[in-house]
Amino acid sequence: MRHFPRALALFTAATLMLTGCSSLLEQEYTHITPHNAAPTTEGDPSTLRADSYQELVNALIYLIGAGMERGTIRLYMDDQDLNASLDAACLEVQEDPLGAYAVEYITYGLSSVVAYSEATVNITYRRTKEQVSSIVKATGTTAIRSELAAAMSVFNSECVLRISYFEEDEDFIRSLARQAYYNAPASAFGMPELQVSLYPDSGQQRIVEIQLTYPYDQRELERRSAALSQWLDEMSASLTVLAGDARYLDAAQTIRSAGSYDPSGGVSVDSLLETGRANSEGISLATAALYQYLGLSSRVVEGTLAGQPHFWVMIQTHSGWRHLDLTVEGDQGFSLYTDKELSELGYVWDTNLFPVSVSTEESATAG
């Protein structure tokens, strides 16, 4: 019986290169996809047929995608050395994102039948069947960020994504996770610690495993979430029946009346609820959570003011997106700013991450 643990991958790769089989290792991973369901034989999903090397690879991927520990592949291949093909296929599968993530090692036994050869495959996993089935396909920055925000909104401890055309690293995923945290303000009780792993180490198709450790246990997070929901319900009930931009400003005033702005105050969405004090991050998260509760569009912005970390929100007014900083309130209430106006006041932020905010005059000039 042949045995292909992951630890032998580099050794086997080198051997194949020396024996003239390097082309097998240079194939694009895009040729291996879990949805390439191999044809079944006699109605048994664990008994597959392969008429070529690529179909053999697809059959192995199919077994892994289904979480099967054992399967049979009937080989109708015109191949002088089926053992070599099976060895190469096992190696290629374990270098594929799904195999690299889920498989510990693969063993097989080969026997001859009259019209075909039969490979009995045994797969040992280092991930559960549930983990494999929960992998989500995500293409593009927006999709990755959205999936992370969805995971954080229900305090999931793990998020596993299969990403195509990925050429970034762990730090890129961490930056998206930070953005996702602020995009889910109602669950922002403290930035979770992240452990990011990529499978395999290189390639345009990767599986990204993100493990999240929150500052509180699940019970405490759920308690805080329930208390915040009740608080937001009470806050929204106290708002006057206004529409349009006035509703944004009325909600902002309600948040500021609920506690005090303190540069050294709490940073979480429930800081005002818990302690009555919050810094710019805590106040902005609370405001965005209330807007979200009211069905109003907003974004929490992370940037700097006078060179110091600072947070504010963007809201979608009838004139377009505008900036609103709840830490600054004049005699006439809060002011709304365009990108240009806010920049002139010393605010700095990554404009690529947020909607463009221009005045009517600027828009006309640009047009």
C-alpha positions as CSV (number, residue, x, y, z in Angstrom):
1,M,0.0,0.0,0.0
2,R,1.3,3.4,-1.0
3,H,1.4,6.1,1.7
4,F,1.5,9.9,1.0
5,P,1.8,12.0,4.2
6,R,2.1,15.7,3.8
7,A,5.6,15.7,5.2
8,L,6.8,13.8,2.1
9,A,5.5,16.5,-0.3
10,L,8.8,18.3,-0.8
11,F,10.8,15.1,-1.1
12,T,8.5,13.6,-3.6
13,A,8.3,16.9,-5.5
14,A,12.1,16.9,-5.9
15,T,12.1,13.2,-6.9
16,L,9.4,13.8,-9.6
17,M,11.4,16.7,-11.0
18,L,14.6,14.6,-11.2
19,T,12.6,11.9,-13.1
20,G,11.3,14.2,-15.7
21,C,7.8,14.6,-14.2
22,S,8.1,18.2,-13.1
23,S,5.3,19.2,-15.5
24,L,2.9,17.5,-13.1
25,L,3.9,20.0,-10.3
26,E,3.7,23.0,-12.5
27,Q,0.1,22.6,-13.4
28,E,-2.1,25.6,-12.4
29,Y,-4.2,24.9,-9.4
30,T,-7.2,26.3,-11.3
31,H,-7.4,22.9,-13.0
32,I,-8.4,21.4,-9.6
33,T,-11.7,22.4,-8.3
34,P,-14.0,20.7,-5.7
35,H,-17.0,21.1,-7.9
36,N,-15.6,18.8,-10.6
37,A,-17.6,15.9,-9.4
38,A,-16.2,12.7,-10.8
39,P,-18.6,10.2,-12.4
40,T,-19.8,7.5,-10.1
41,T,-20.0,3.9,-10.9
42,E,-23.0,1.7,-10.2
43,G,-24.6,4.4,-8.3
44,D,-22.1,4.3,-5.4
45,P,-20.7,7.8,-4.7
46,S,-17.5,6.2,-3.2
47,T,-16.7,4.2,-6.4
48,L,-15.4,6.5,-9.1
49,R,-14.1,6.1,-12.6
50,A,-11.0,7.8,-14.2
51,D,-10.1,7.5,-17.8
52,S,-7.2,10.0,-17.6
53,Y,-4.7,11.5,-15.2
54,Q,-6.8,14.6,-14.7
55,E,-9.9,12.6,-14.0
56,L,-7.9,10.7,-11.4
57,V,-7.0,14.0,-9.7
58,N,-10.6,15.2,-9.9
59,A,-11.7,11.9,-8.4
60,L,-9.4,12.4,-5.4
61,I,-10.6,16.0,-5.0
62,Y,-14.2,14.8,-5.1
63,L,-13.6,12.3,-2.3
64,I,-11.9,15.0,-0.2
65,G,-14.6,17.5,-0.9
66,A,-17.2,15.0,0.3
67,G,-15.2,14.2,3.4
68,M,-14.9,10.5,2.5
69,E,-12.3,8.5,4.4
70,R,-12.3,5.7,1.9
71,G,-13.1,5.4,-1.8
72,T,-12.5,3.2,-4.9
73,I,-11.3,4.6,-8.2
74,R,-11.6,2.3,-11.3
75,L,-8.8,3.2,-13.6
76,Y,-9.4,2.8,-17.4
77,M,-6.2,4.6,-18.2
78,D,-3.7,3.7,-20.9
79,D,-0.8,4.1,-18.5
80,Q,2.3,1.9,-18.3
81,D,2.9,2.8,-14.6
82,L,-0.3,3.4,-12.7
83,N,1.6,3.5,-9.4
84,A,3.6,6.5,-10.6
85,S,0.4,8.3,-11.8
86,L,-1.3,7.6,-8.4
87,D,1.8,8.9,-6.6
88,A,1.8,12.1,-8.6
89,A,-2.0,12.5,-8.3
90,C,-1.8,12.1,-4.5
91,L,1.0,14.7,-4.3
92,E,-0.8,17.1,-6.6
93,V,-4.0,16.8,-4.5
94,Q,-2.2,17.5,-1.3
95,E,-0.7,20.7,-2.9
96,D,-4.2,21.8,-3.9
97,P,-5.8,24.3,-1.5
98,L,-8.4,21.8,-0.3
99,G,-5.9,19.0,0.2
100,A,-3.4,21.3,1.8
101,Y,-6.0,22.4,4.3
102,A,-7.9,19.2,5.1
103,V,-5.7,16.2,4.4
104,E,-3.0,14.7,6.7
105,Y,-2.1,11.9,4.3
106,I,-3.4,9.6,1.6
107,T,-2.7,5.9,1.2
108,Y,-3.8,3.6,-1.6
109,G,-3.7,0.0,-2.7
110,L,-3.8,-1.0,-6.4
111,S,-5.2,-4.2,-7.9
112,S,-5.9,-5.5,-11.4
113,V,-9.3,-6.5,-12.7
114,V,-10.0,-7.9,-16.2
115,A,-11.0,-4.6,-17.9
116,Y,-9.5,-2.1,-15.5
117,S,-7.3,-1.5,-12.5
118,E,-8.8,-0.6,-9.1
119,A,-7.3,1.8,-6.6
120,T,-8.6,1.6,-3.0
121,V,-7.9,5.0,-1.5
122,N,-7.8,5.8,2.2
123,I,-7.7,9.5,3.3
124,T,-6.7,10.7,6.8
125,Y,-7.9,14.2,7.6
126,R,-6.7,16.9,9.9
127,R,-10.0,18.7,9.6
128,T,-13.5,17.5,10.4
129,K,-16.1,16.9,7.7
130,E,-18.1,19.9,9.1
131,Q,-15.1,22.1,8.7
132,V,-14.6,21.1,5.1
133,S,-18.2,21.5,4.2
134,S,-18.3,25.0,5.8
135,I,-15.6,26.4,3.5
136,V,-17.0,29.5,1.7
137,K,-15.9,30.6,-1.7
138,A,-15.0,34.2,-1.9
139,T,-13.6,36.2,-4.8
140,G,-12.4,39.7,-4.4
141,T,-11.8,42.0,-1.5
142,T,-15.4,43.0,-0.9
143,A,-16.5,39.3,-0.6
144,I,-13.7,38.5,1.8
145,R,-14.5,41.5,4.0
146,S,-18.3,40.7,3.9
147,E,-17.7,37.1,5.0
148,L,-15.5,38.2,7.9
149,A,-18.1,40.8,9.0
150,A,-20.8,38.1,8.9
151,A,-18.6,35.8,11.0
152,M,-17.9,38.5,13.6
153,S,-21.6,39.6,13.8
154,V,-22.4,36.2,15.3
155,F,-19.0,35.8,17.1
156,N,-17.9,32.8,15.1
157,S,-14.5,31.6,16.3
158,E,-13.4,30.4,12.8
159,C,-13.9,31.6,9.2
160,V,-12.5,29.5,6.3
161,L,-12.5,30.9,2.8
162,R,-11.5,29.5,-0.5
163,I,-10.1,32.5,-2.5
164,S,-9.3,32.7,-6.2
165,Y,-6.7,34.9,-7.8
166,F,-5.1,35.6,-4.4
167,E,-1.6,37.1,-4.3
168,E,-1.7,38.7,-0.8
169,D,-0.5,37.6,2.6
170,E,-1.6,37.3,6.2
171,D,-1.3,41.0,6.8
172,F,-3.7,41.7,4.0
173,I,-6.3,39.4,5.6
174,R,-5.7,41.1,9.0
175,S,-6.4,44.5,7.4
176,L,-9.6,43.3,5.9
177,A,-10.7,41.8,9.2
178,R,-10.1,45.1,10.9
179,Q,-12.3,46.8,8.3
180,A,-14.9,44.1,8.7
181,Y,-15.0,44.7,12.5
182,Y,-16.0,48.3,11.9
183,N,-18.5,47.3,9.3
184,A,-20.4,45.2,11.9
185,P,-20.7,47.8,14.7
186,A,-23.5,46.1,16.6
187,S,-21.1,43.2,17.5
188,A,-18.0,45.4,18.0
189,F,-17.3,44.6,21.7
190,G,-13.6,44.5,21.2
191,M,-11.3,43.7,18.3
192,P,-10.7,39.9,18.2
193,E,-7.2,38.5,18.0
194,L,-6.6,36.8,14.7
195,Q,-4.6,33.8,13.7
196,V,-4.3,33.6,9.9
197,S,-3.1,30.5,8.0
198,L,-2.9,30.1,4.2
199,Y,-3.1,26.8,2.4
200,P,-1.0,26.1,0.4
201,D,1.9,28.5,1.1
202,S,1.8,29.9,-2.4
203,G,-0.4,30.0,-5.5
204,Q,-3.3,32.1,-6.8
205,Q,-5.9,29.8,-5.3
206,R,-5.7,29.5,-1.5
207,I,-7.7,28.4,1.4
208,V,-7.5,31.1,4.1
209,E,-8.2,29.9,7.7
210,I,-9.0,32.8,10.1
211,Q,-9.3,31.9,13.8
212,L,-10.8,34.6,16.0
213,T,-10.4,35.0,19.7
214,Y,-12.7,37.6,21.3
215,P,-12.0,39.5,24.5
216,Y,-15.0,37.8,26.2
217,D,-16.4,34.3,26.2
218,Q,-19.5,33.4,24.2
219,R,-21.9,33.8,27.1
220,E,-20.6,37.3,27.9
221,L,-20.7,38.3,24.3
222,E,-24.3,37.2,24.0
223,R,-25.2,39.0,27.2
224,R,-23.6,42.2,25.9
225,S,-25.3,41.8,22.5
226,A,-28.8,41.4,24.2
227,A,-28.2,44.4,26.4
228,L,-27.1,46.5,23.4
229,S,-30.1,45.5,21.4
230,Q,-32.4,46.6,24.3
231,W,-30.5,49.8,24.6
232,L,-30.7,50.6,20.9
233,D,-34.4,49.8,21.0
234,E,-34.9,52.3,23.8
235,M,-32.8,54.9,22.1
236,S,-34.7,54.6,18.8
237,A,-38.1,54.9,20.6
238,S,-37.0,58.2,22.1
239,L,-36.2,59.7,18.6
240,T,-38.7,62.1,17.1
241,V,-40.4,61.1,13.9
242,L,-38.1,62.8,11.4
243,A,-37.0,61.8,8.0
244,G,-34.0,62.4,5.7
245,D,-30.9,64.1,7.0
246,A,-32.7,65.3,10.2
247,R,-33.1,61.7,11.3
248,Y,-29.3,61.2,11.1
249,L,-28.6,64.3,13.2
250,D,-31.4,63.5,15.7
251,A,-29.9,60.0,16.3
252,A,-26.4,61.5,16.6
253,Q,-27.7,63.9,19.3
254,T,-29.4,61.0,21.1
255,I,-26.1,59.1,21.2
256,R,-24.2,62.1,22.6
257,S,-26.9,62.7,25.2
258,A,-26.4,59.1,26.4
259,G,-22.9,59.7,27.8
260,S,-19.8,61.7,27.7
261,Y,-17.0,61.9,25.1
262,D,-13.7,61.1,26.8
263,P,-10.5,60.7,24.8
264,S,-9.5,58.0,27.4
265,G,-12.9,56.4,27.5
266,G,-14.1,53.0,26.2
267,V,-13.5,51.8,22.7
268,S,-16.3,49.3,22.3
269,V,-19.9,49.8,20.9
270,D,-21.4,49.4,24.4
271,S,-19.0,51.7,26.2
272,L,-21.6,54.5,26.7
273,L,-24.1,51.9,27.9
274,E,-21.7,50.2,30.3
275,T,-19.7,53.2,31.7
276,G,-21.3,56.3,30.2
277,R,-17.9,57.3,28.7
278,A,-16.4,56.6,25.3
279,N,-13.6,57.8,23.1
280,S,-14.1,58.6,19.4
281,E,-14.0,54.9,18.5
282,G,-16.7,53.9,21.0
283,I,-19.0,56.8,20.1
284,S,-18.6,56.2,16.4
285,L,-19.4,52.5,16.8
286,A,-22.5,53.3,19.0
287,T,-23.7,55.8,16.4
288,A,-23.2,53.4,13.5
289,A,-25.0,50.7,15.4
290,L,-28.0,52.9,16.0
291,Y,-28.0,54.0,12.4
292,Q,-28.0,50.3,11.4
293,Y,-30.8,49.6,13.8
294,L,-32.8,52.4,12.2
295,G,-32.0,51.2,8.7
296,L,-29.8,54.2,7.9
297,S,-26.7,53.9,5.8
298,S,-23.4,54.7,7.5
299,R,-19.7,53.8,7.7
300,V,-17.3,54.0,10.6
301,V,-14.1,55.7,9.5
302,E,-10.7,55.0,11.1
303,G,-8.2,57.7,10.5
304,T,-6.2,60.4,12.3
305,L,-6.8,64.0,13.5
306,A,-3.8,66.2,14.1
307,G,-1.7,63.0,13.7
308,Q,-3.5,61.1,16.5
309,P,-5.8,58.1,15.9
310,H,-9.4,59.2,15.5
311,F,-12.7,57.8,14.4
312,W,-15.9,59.3,13.0
313,V,-18.8,58.2,10.7
314,M,-19.9,58.8,7.2
315,I,-23.6,59.1,6.5
316,Q,-25.5,59.0,3.2
317,T,-27.4,62.3,3.0
318,H,-29.7,63.6,0.3
319,S,-26.7,65.5,-1.1
320,G,-24.4,62.4,-1.0
321,W,-22.0,60.9,1.5
322,R,-20.9,63.2,4.3
323,H,-18.5,63.0,7.3
324,L,-19.9,63.4,10.8
325,D,-17.6,63.6,13.9
326,L,-19.6,63.3,17.1
327,T,-16.7,64.4,19.2
328,V,-17.1,67.9,17.9
329,E,-20.4,69.8,18.5
330,G,-20.8,73.5,17.8
331,D,-23.4,75.9,19.0
332,Q,-25.6,75.0,16.1
333,G,-25.2,71.2,16.6
334,F,-23.2,68.8,14.5
335,S,-21.7,69.8,11.1
336,L,-21.4,67.6,8.0
337,Y,-18.3,67.8,5.8
338,T,-17.2,66.8,2.4
339,D,-13.8,65.1,1.8
340,K,-12.2,68.4,1.0
341,E,-13.6,70.2,3.9
342,L,-12.6,67.5,6.4
343,S,-9.1,67.3,5.0
344,E,-8.7,71.0,5.5
345,L,-9.5,70.5,9.2
346,G,-6.6,68.1,9.6
347,Y,-8.3,64.7,9.2
348,V,-6.5,61.9,7.3
349,W,-8.0,58.6,6.2
350,D,-7.7,56.0,3.5
351,T,-10.0,57.5,0.8
352,N,-9.8,54.3,-1.2
353,L,-11.8,52.5,1.5
354,F,-14.8,54.8,1.8
355,P,-17.3,56.5,-0.5
356,V,-16.3,59.8,-2.2
357,S,-17.9,62.9,-0.6
358,V,-18.0,66.0,-2.8
359,S,-20.1,69.1,-2.7
360,T,-22.6,69.9,-5.5
361,E,-20.2,72.5,-6.8
362,E,-17.3,70.1,-6.8
363,S,-19.4,67.5,-8.6
364,A,-20.5,70.0,-11.2
365,T,-16.8,71.0,-11.8
366,A,-15.7,67.4,-12.1
367,G,-18.5,66.7,-14.6
